[in-house]
Amino acid sequence: MTDSPIVADAPDANRWEARLDGELAGIAQYVRTPGVITFIHTEVDPAFEGRGVGAALARTSLDAARAEGLAVVPRCPFYARWIARHPEYQDLVREPTAEVGD
């Protein structure tokens, strides 16, 4: 049994995926526009709750955004709360714009 989720970008599906023991444990959906990634929805399978899946999705995807020089718009309430609790990621946040869609 794996202790830590394996997280990878699935750009064809516009989402990050977290897997535990080969099973899809959670996703973080996003929309990409030039220079910006907007996180719109995060979902963790109830069978995997409490195992750090959401945190792994957030940390891995935000580290990747930083590495790519992307600004982040946390439309997803989970991402907004997670970033608020982790000040080391707050510099990535950009206010939403009309081009992202409401």
C-alpha positions as CSV (number, residue, x, y, z in Angstrom):
1,M,0.0,0.0,0.0
2,T,1.4,3.4,-1.1
3,D,1.6,6.1,1.6
4,S,1.9,9.1,-0.7
5,P,-0.2,9.9,-3.7
6,I,1.4,9.9,-7.1
7,V,0.4,13.2,-8.8
8,A,0.7,13.9,-12.5
9,D,-0.7,16.4,-15.0
10,A,-3.3,15.0,-17.5
11,P,-3.4,17.9,-20.0
12,D,-5.7,16.2,-22.4
13,A,-8.3,16.0,-19.6
14,N,-7.4,19.5,-18.3
15,R,-6.7,18.2,-14.8
16,W,-4.1,17.0,-12.4
17,E,-4.7,13.4,-11.2
18,A,-3.6,11.8,-7.9
19,R,-3.3,8.0,-7.6
20,L,-2.9,5.7,-4.7
21,D,-2.0,2.1,-5.3
22,G,-2.7,2.7,-9.0
23,E,-6.3,3.9,-8.4
24,L,-7.5,7.4,-9.2
25,A,-7.9,9.0,-5.8
26,G,-8.5,12.6,-6.7
27,I,-8.5,15.3,-9.4
28,A,-7.9,19.0,-9.7
29,Q,-9.6,20.4,-12.9
30,Y,-8.1,23.5,-14.5
31,V,-8.4,25.9,-17.4
32,R,-5.2,27.2,-19.0
33,T,-4.9,30.5,-20.8
34,P,-1.6,32.2,-21.8
35,G,0.4,32.7,-18.6
36,V,-2.4,31.6,-16.3
37,I,-3.8,28.4,-14.8
38,T,-7.2,28.6,-13.2
39,F,-8.1,25.8,-10.8
40,I,-11.9,25.3,-11.0
41,H,-12.7,22.1,-9.2
42,T,-11.1,19.6,-6.9
43,E,-12.5,16.2,-5.9
44,V,-11.2,13.4,-3.8
45,D,-12.8,10.0,-3.8
46,P,-14.3,9.4,-0.4
47,A,-12.4,6.1,-0.1
48,F,-9.2,8.1,-0.1
49,E,-10.1,11.1,2.1
50,G,-7.7,11.9,5.0
51,R,-4.7,10.5,3.1
52,G,-3.3,13.8,1.8
53,V,-4.6,13.5,-1.7
54,G,-5.9,17.1,-1.9
55,A,-2.7,18.5,-0.4
56,A,-0.6,16.5,-2.8
57,L,-2.7,17.8,-5.8
58,A,-2.4,21.4,-4.6
59,R,1.3,21.3,-3.8
60,T,2.4,19.4,-7.0
61,S,0.3,21.5,-9.3
62,L,1.3,24.8,-7.7
63,D,5.0,23.9,-7.8
64,A,4.5,23.1,-11.5
65,A,2.8,26.4,-12.1
66,R,5.7,28.2,-10.4
67,A,8.2,26.3,-12.5
68,E,6.4,27.3,-15.7
69,G,6.0,30.9,-14.6
70,L,2.2,30.7,-14.5
71,A,0.0,32.9,-12.5
72,V,-2.7,31.1,-10.5
73,V,-6.4,31.9,-10.2
74,P,-7.9,29.7,-7.4
75,R,-11.6,29.6,-8.3
76,C,-11.9,26.3,-6.6
77,P,-12.7,26.9,-2.9
78,F,-10.3,24.1,-1.9
79,Y,-7.4,25.7,-3.7
80,A,-8.3,29.2,-2.3
81,R,-8.3,27.8,1.3
82,W,-5.2,25.7,0.8
83,I,-3.2,28.7,-0.6
84,A,-4.4,30.9,2.2
85,R,-3.0,28.4,4.7
86,H,0.3,28.1,2.8
87,P,1.8,31.6,2.4
88,E,4.7,30.3,0.3
89,Y,2.3,30.0,-2.6
90,Q,0.4,33.3,-2.2
91,D,2.7,35.1,-4.6
92,L,1.4,32.9,-7.5
93,V,-2.2,34.2,-7.0
94,R,-3.7,36.6,-9.6
95,E,-7.1,38.0,-9.4
96,P,-9.7,36.5,-11.8
97,T,-10.3,38.3,-15.0
98,A,-13.3,38.3,-17.3
99,E,-11.4,36.4,-20.0
100,V,-11.3,33.3,-17.7
101,G,-15.1,33.3,-17.5
102,D,-17.6,33.6,-14.7
